[in-house]
Amino acid sequence: FKHPGAEGSKGAESFVTDLDSLPPEHQHIRYNPLQDEWVLVSAHRMKRPWQGQVEPPLATTVPRHDPHNPLCPGATRANGEVNPDYEGTFLFDNDFPALQPDAPSPGPSDHPLFQAEAARGVCKVMCFHPWSDVTLPLMSVPEIRAVVDAWASVTEELGAQYPWVQIFENKGAMMGCSNPHPHCQVWASSFLPDVAQREERCQRAYQSQHGEPLLVEYGRQELLRKERLVLTSEHWLVLVPFWAVWPFQTLLLPRRHVRRLPELTPAERDDLSSIMKKLLTKYDNLFETSFPYSMGWHGAPTGSEAGANWDHWQLHAHYYPPLLRSATVRKFMVGYEMLAQAQRDLTPEQAAERLRALPEVHYRLGQKDRETAAIA
């Protein structure tokens, strides 16, 4: 667990215990045991003047229904298909898939420096709600529960054929989302992607060395330390990881050992829906904007691999939001991040403290609604 080439660097386990002696603004590096990476923490950089790019204000008015929006109920998509008048979630094949089930193999390589392998799979789009002017934090808990159930169902369906099912949501134009309608994507692949391979290797190694899943022990430790917790419930934890890279990055963990989404009990799914709504409400309340992020679920591999021993895996979701100082100033992963290693501008403990302090009632609700919610 030593940083390569860092003379005198300590192992991650002993390094954690020394953090209390460091001033919050003192730069240091932290180890990510889940992905075998390091991050440079330089909180004093938050004080530097900002004359860089400022994002334009986000659009505040989105039509509830636009017949020209290909994700709306009843709309015609690019391939000529007409969406049903759906009232809940709606899952369909991506009209522009990055993966296709019948792609040919590239053939053998004539040199080890020029390797290519077959890549097959399917890509789907899942609409969360029929209205374009809502997002997950503005949906009801039962509506979010329907999304959770749809996630579990599509994981089970595609996981019967493919070893990796990646559910991910890009929210906001800042994260490259081309359509404001509430939706996510599901890509199932014939191979384990790079991040999944790193998490597989690291979790397997930790289980072999310590006798329990890495993220189960990590969640237990964060519950004891409390400084990076954002939300807790009967079945779930939300925390800013010790090794967080993005400014207000969070990790969503079940309290018990769960390998995949379909294994969640009805009570855990209800609780997940509730804690997701609270987290995403806090995100929106941070800068009083529709908070952009990329999020995704990671669980044990599936397909023909499902019968193997994957007990070292713990289900989890990553949230990676780019906003740094305000709704218009974001963290850019360029320069040092692209050429050396990740670097962040405030400590995970500072980020968790700010998120913890935010209300769980959405800023867009009127005062009357706030009072009613507070009473409830």
BELQUI-V981057 format. One record per backbone hydrogen bond with DSSP energy under -0.5 kcal/mol. NH is the residue of the N-H (numbers start at 0). CO is the residue of the C=O. E is the energy in kcal/mol with one decimal. If there is no record, write none. Layout:
nh: [NH	NH]
co: [CO	CO]
e: [E	E]
This chain:
nh: [5	6	8	14	15	16	17	17	18	20	21	25	27	29	31	32	34	35	36	38	39	40	40	41	41	43	44	45	46	47	50	54	61	68	69	71	73	74	75	76	76	79	82	82	85	89	91	93	96	102	113	120	121	123	124	125	126	127	128	131	133	137	138	138	143	144	145	146	147	148	149	150	151	152	153	154	155	156	157	158	159	159	160	161	163	165	165	166	167	167	168	170	170	171	174	175	176	181	183	184	185	186	187	187	188	189	192	196	197	198	199	200	201	202	203	204	205	206	207	208	209	210	216	217	218	219	220	221	222	223	224	225	228	229	230	232	236	237	238	239	240	243	247	248	249	250	251	252	252	253	254	257	262	263	268	269	270	271	272	273	274	275	276	277	278	279	280	281	282	283	284	285	285	286	287	288	290	292	293	294	295	296	297	299	301	302	304	305	307	309	312	314	315	316	317	318	319	320	323	324	325	329	330	332	333	336	338	339	340	341	343	350	351	352	353	354	355	356	357	357	364	369	370	371	372	373	374	375]
co: [2	4	5	10	11	12	13	14	15	17	18	22	40	38	36	30	31	31	31	29	341	27	38	39	343	24	41	42	43	44	48	327	59	65	67	68	83	71	66	74	80	76	74	80	83	126	124	122	93	99	110	99	187	185	91	183	89	181	181	63	130	134	134	135	139	140	141	142	143	144	145	146	147	148	149	150	151	152	153	154	155	156	157	157	188	163	186	164	165	184	294	168	292	169	171	172	171	130	125	167	123	165	121	185	163	119	190	192	193	194	195	196	197	198	199	200	201	202	203	204	205	206	212	213	214	215	216	217	218	219	220	221	225	237	237	235	252	230	250	227	238	240	320	245	318	238	316	236	250	314	234	255	259	260	264	265	266	267	268	269	270	271	272	273	274	275	276	277	278	279	280	281	282	282	283	283	288	170	319	168	317	166	315	258	162	158	301	302	304	307	309	257	297	251	295	249	293	318	328	328	328	327	321	330	331	333	334	335	335	37	39	346	347	348	349	350	351	352	353	354	361	365	366	367	368	369	370	371]
e: [-2.2	-1.0	-2.1	-2.4	-1.7	-0.7	-0.5	-1.2	-1.4	-1.2	-2.0	-2.1	-1.7	-2.5	-3.6	-0.7	-0.6	-1.1	-1.4	-2.2	-2.9	-3.4	-0.5	-0.6	-2.6	-0.7	-1.8	-1.7	-1.6	-1.5	-0.6	-3.3	-0.6	-2.3	-0.7	-1.8	-0.9	-1.8	-0.6	-0.5	-3.1	-2.0	-2.9	-0.5	-2.1	-1.8	-2.4	-2.7	-0.6	-1.0	-2.0	-0.8	-1.6	-2.9	-3.0	-2.6	-3.1	-2.5	-0.7	-2.4	-0.6	-1.5	-0.6	-1.4	-2.2	-2.5	-1.5	-1.2	-2.4	-2.5	-1.9	-2.6	-2.4	-2.5	-2.5	-2.0	-2.0	-2.6	-2.6	-2.0	-0.7	-0.7	-1.6	-2.3	-1.3	-0.5	-3.2	-0.7	-0.5	-2.5	-2.2	-0.7	-3.3	-0.5	-1.4	-2.0	-1.8	-0.6	-2.3	-3.1	-2.5	-2.5	-2.7	-0.5	-2.4	-2.3	-0.6	-2.4	-2.3	-2.6	-2.4	-2.5	-2.7	-2.3	-2.3	-2.1	-2.2	-2.3	-2.2	-1.9	-3.2	-2.2	-2.0	-2.5	-2.2	-1.8	-2.4	-2.4	-1.9	-1.5	-2.3	-2.8	-1.1	-3.2	-1.8	-2.2	-2.6	-2.8	-1.9	-2.5	-0.7	-2.0	-0.6	-1.5	-1.6	-2.9	-2.6	-2.6	-0.6	-0.7	-2.8	-0.7	-1.4	-2.0	-2.2	-2.3	-2.3	-2.3	-2.2	-1.8	-2.5	-2.4	-1.7	-1.9	-2.5	-2.7	-1.8	-2.2	-2.3	-2.1	-2.4	-1.4	-0.7	-0.7	-0.7	-1.7	-1.3	-1.4	-1.7	-2.3	-1.8	-1.7	-3.0	-2.0	-2.2	-3.4	-1.7	-1.8	-1.9	-0.9	-2.1	-3.7	-2.0	-1.8	-2.5	-2.4	-3.1	-0.5	-2.6	-1.0	-0.9	-0.5	-3.0	-0.5	-1.4	-2.1	-2.3	-2.8	-0.9	-0.7	-2.6	-2.1	-2.6	-2.1	-2.0	-2.3	-2.8	-1.6	-0.5	-1.1	-1.7	-2.4	-2.4	-2.3	-2.7	-2.4	-2.1	-2.3]
